[in-house]
Amino acid sequence: MADIGSIQTLESIVKNFASTLDRIWREHANWSQITKHSKEWWNNDCKSKLEAYQNMRPLLNWKDFRKIVKITKHSFFNNKIQEISFKNKKP
C-alpha cells in the first residue's frame, strides 16, 4: 500500500493483475458444451425417444422414453461400478 503513490500506479497494478488473471483463466479453464441433458449416460436412444414424445405427446411415448432412460442408466452405472471395482481390485 505504501508503494501506491498515485492513481496511475494503482491503475497499472490493477491492469497487470487483470491481465495475469485473464491469462491464467485462459490456460486452465475447460470449455464444455452444456446442454439440457448433459449426463454421461445420455445417448441417442434417449434422445430419439424424447423427440418422439415431444412430437406426438401420447402417454405411450412418454412411457417408452422413461423405460429407455431407466435401462440406459442401469447399464451405465453397472458399467461404472464394474470399472471402479476392477480399478480398486475390490468387489
N, C-alpha and C positions, 0 to 999 in steps of 0.2 A: 504494500500500500504506500510506503514512503517513496518508492521509485516513480509513482504516478504523479507527475508534476503538472501535467496539462491535459486538456481534453484530447489533443492529437495523440498523445502517448496512450491514453486509455482506449481510444478508437483503434489504434494499431494493435494493442494487446487483444482486444475483442475480435478483430478481424483475423489475427493469427490463430486464436482459439477456435473460431468458427471454421476456418479452412482446415485446421487439423482434425476437428471433429467430423467435418464433411468427408475428408479423405479416409479416415478410419471407418466411417459408416459405409462408404462405397467398397472398401476392401473386405469387410466382414459381414455385410448384410446378405441374406439369401433371398432371391426372388422366388416367389411361389405364386402360382395361379390359383386363387381361391375361387371355388365355385360353390353353388348351392349344396352340392353333395361331395365335399372334399373329405371323403372317407377312403381309407386304404382298401376296404372290402368292396367298394362300389365298382361295378363292372358294366359291360354293355348290355347284359341281360337285364340288370336292374333298370338301366336307362330305357331300354325298349319297352319294358312292362310299364314303367311310369308314363312314358309318352303315350302308350296305348290307352291308359286310364285317363290321361289329361285330354285326349282327343275325343273319347266317347263318353266317359263318366259313368259307365254302368258299374254296379257293385261287383260283378264278376271280375272285371278288370282290376279293381282295387284288391280283391282277394288274391288274384294271380300275382299282383305286384308284391303284396305282403308275404306271400308264400316264397317267391324267389328271393326276396330280401332275407327272410329267415334262413333259407337254405344256404345262401351265399355267405351270410355272417357266420353261420355254424361251421361251414367248411373253412373259411378264412381263419377263424380263431382256433379251430382244431389244428390247422397247419402251424399257426404261431406257437401254440403250446408245444407241439412236437419239435419245432425249431429250438425253442428255449430249452426244453428238456434234453435234446441232443447236444446242444451247445454246453450246457452245465453238467451234462452226464448224470442227471438225476431224473427220477420219474416226476 
